[in-house]
Amino acid sequence: QLQLVESGGGLVQPGGSLRLSCVASGYSLDNYGLGWFRQAPGKERERVSSISVSGRSTNYADSVKGRFTISRDNAKNTVVLQMVSLKPEDTAVYYCAAAHYLYYSDALPATYEFTSWGQGTQVTVSS
């Protein structure tokens, strides 16, 4: 069973940066599309960013474009979300997720295809 563990969350001032990492165990991430989601108190879960199996395709929520960058390192079985210029509205629990593919693909997973989830890491942006 694929297990995902996030790390890197914390408290940061507005304008600051954080680097979230998600390490997988149990299976190689080579055949998985990967994504980051977040959920703030009282709000629905939001898809933040995702990356294809090939790594050639990425997408971002409009609210984070130009500030967040997703990347993957298959050798380390890891997906990273680099976040800069953080805002108070970025405060949320951040989850990584994985979607299994049977073939090498540039396609980005649909949200319903993410079937493996981490436990989340808290990001708080506050002065």
ROVEX-130722 format. One record per residue (C-alpha): residue number from 1; chain; x, y, z. Coordinates in Angstrom, 1 decimal. Layout:
REM residues N
   num   cadena       px       py       pz
   NUM        A        X        Y        Z
...
REM end
This chain:
REM residues 127
   num   cadena       px       py       pz
     1        A      0.0      0.0      0.0
     2        A      1.3      3.4     -0.9
     3        A      1.9      5.6      2.1
     4        A      2.5      9.4      1.9
     5        A      4.0     11.5      4.6
     6        A      4.1     15.3      4.4
     7        A      6.6     17.5      6.2
     8        A      7.8     21.1      6.2
     9        A      4.7     23.0      7.5
    10        A      4.9     25.5     10.2
    11        A      4.3     29.1     11.2
    12        A      5.6     31.8      8.8
    13        A      5.1     35.6      8.5
    14        A      3.4     37.0      5.5
    15        A      5.8     37.3      2.6
    16        A      7.8     34.3      3.9
    17        A      8.5     31.0      2.3
    18        A      8.1     27.3      3.1
    19        A      9.0     24.1      1.4
    20        A      6.6     21.2      1.8
    21        A      7.9     17.7      1.1
    22        A      5.9     14.5      0.7
    23        A      7.8     11.2      0.8
    24        A      6.2      8.0     -0.4
    25        A      6.8      4.5      0.9
    26        A      5.5      1.1     -0.2
    27        A      5.6      1.8     -3.9
    28        A      7.7      3.8     -6.3
    29        A      6.1      7.1     -7.4
    30        A      7.2      6.5    -11.0
    31        A      3.7      5.6    -12.2
    32        A      1.8      8.2    -10.2
    33        A      0.5     11.6    -10.9
    34        A      0.9     13.7     -7.8
    35        A     -0.8     16.7     -6.3
    36        A     -1.1     19.0     -3.4
    37        A     -4.4     20.0     -1.8
    38        A     -5.3     22.2      1.1
    39        A     -8.2     22.7      3.4
    40        A     -8.7     25.7      5.7
    41        A    -11.1     25.7      8.6
    42        A    -14.7     25.9      7.5
    43        A    -13.8     25.7      3.8
    44        A    -13.8     23.0      1.2
    45        A    -10.7     21.2      0.2
    46        A     -8.9     23.0     -2.6
    47        A     -6.7     21.6     -5.3
    48        A     -3.5     23.6     -5.2
    49        A     -1.2     22.1     -7.7
    50        A     -0.5     18.8     -9.6
    51        A      2.2     17.2    -11.7
    52        A      2.0     14.5    -14.3
    53        A      3.7     11.1    -14.2
    54        A      6.2     12.4    -16.7
    55        A      6.8     15.6    -14.8
    56        A      6.3     17.6    -18.0
    57        A      2.8     18.9    -17.1
    58        A      1.9     21.0    -14.1
    59        A     -1.0     23.1    -13.1
    60        A     -1.8     25.6    -10.3
    61        A     -4.8     27.1     -8.7
    62        A     -5.2     30.8     -9.7
    63        A     -4.7     31.8     -6.1
    64        A     -1.1     30.4     -6.0
    65        A      0.1     30.9     -9.6
    66        A      3.5     32.6     -9.6
    67        A      4.1     31.9     -6.0
    68        A      4.0     28.1     -5.6
    69        A      6.1     25.6     -7.6
    70        A      5.5     21.8     -7.6
    71        A      8.3     19.4     -8.5
    72        A      9.0     15.7     -8.2
    73        A     12.1     13.6     -7.6
    74        A     11.4     10.0     -8.5
    75        A     14.8      8.9     -7.3
    76        A     13.9     10.1     -3.8
    77        A     10.2      9.1     -4.2
    78        A      9.3     12.7     -3.3
    79        A      7.1     15.5     -4.4
    80        A      7.8     19.0     -3.3
    81        A      5.7     22.2     -3.1
    82        A      7.9     25.3     -2.8
    83        A      5.8     28.3     -1.6
    84        A      7.0     31.9     -1.6
    85        A      5.3     35.2     -0.9
    86        A      3.0     33.5      1.5
    87        A     -0.3     35.2      2.4
    88        A     -2.5     34.8      5.4
    89        A     -5.1     33.2      3.1
    90        A     -2.6     30.4      2.4
    91        A     -3.2     29.1      6.0
    92        A     -4.5     25.6      5.8
    93        A     -3.7     22.0      6.3
    94        A     -1.8     20.8      3.2
    95        A     -2.1     17.3      1.9
    96        A     -0.2     15.5     -0.8
    97        A     -2.0     12.9     -3.0
    98        A     -1.2     10.4     -5.6
    99        A     -3.1      9.0     -8.6
   100        A     -1.9      5.7    -10.1
   101        A     -1.4      5.4    -13.9
   102        A     -0.9      2.2    -15.9
   103        A      1.2      4.1    -18.5
   104        A      3.7      6.9    -18.8
   105        A      1.6     10.1    -19.3
   106        A      1.8     13.8    -19.6
   107        A     -1.8     14.1    -18.4
   108        A     -2.7     15.7    -15.2
   109        A     -5.0     13.6    -12.9
   110        A     -8.6     14.5    -12.4
   111        A     -9.3     15.2     -8.8
   112        A    -11.3     12.0     -8.4
   113        A     -8.3     10.0     -9.5
   114        A     -6.3     10.8     -6.4
   115        A     -6.8      7.8     -4.2
   116        A     -3.8      7.9     -1.9
   117        A     -3.5     10.7      0.6
   118        A     -1.1     11.8      3.3
   119        A     -2.1     12.9      6.8
   120        A     -1.4     16.6      6.1
   121        A      0.9     19.3      7.4
   122        A     -0.3     22.6      8.9
   123        A      0.8     25.8      7.3
   124        A      0.0     29.0      9.2
   125        A      0.8     32.4      7.8
   126        A      0.5     35.1     10.4
   127        A      2.4     38.0     11.8
REM end
